[in-house]
Amino acid sequence: MIGGNPNDFLDRIYSCQDTIYIYKGIKYWFQGYMSDSNIVHMEVIQYQPANNKEIWSHDATTIEQCKQAFIDAPLFDGKTFWNAEQDIEWVDD
C-alpha cells in the first residue's frame, strides 16, 4: 500500500472512519456507520472525479462481516483488496 500500512488501513475501515484512497488515478471515499436498526453499513463512492456513483456497499449485523466483505469484493479492476493493495494509495484529504 502506498502511503501507509495495509493492516492499518483495514483497522481504519473496521472503525468505520471516513477514508480516502486512490486507485489508478481515481479517488474513492469509504465510509461506514451503524443505522438505527443496528445494521452496519459500509460503502465506497467515487470521490474525484466526482460522479456520486456508489461503487460498493454492504450491510451486515457486525462490523467484522462488513470489513471482510470489503476485503473480498473485487473492487479493484476485478481484484480483491489483498491482490491490489500494492497499487492502492491511502491519502488523508
Secondary structure, DSSP 8 states (H G I E B T S, - for coil): -BTS-HHHHHHHHHTT--EEEEETTEEEEEEEEE-TTS-EEEEEEEEETT---EEEEEEESSHHHHHHHHHHS-TBTTB-HHHHGGGEEEE--
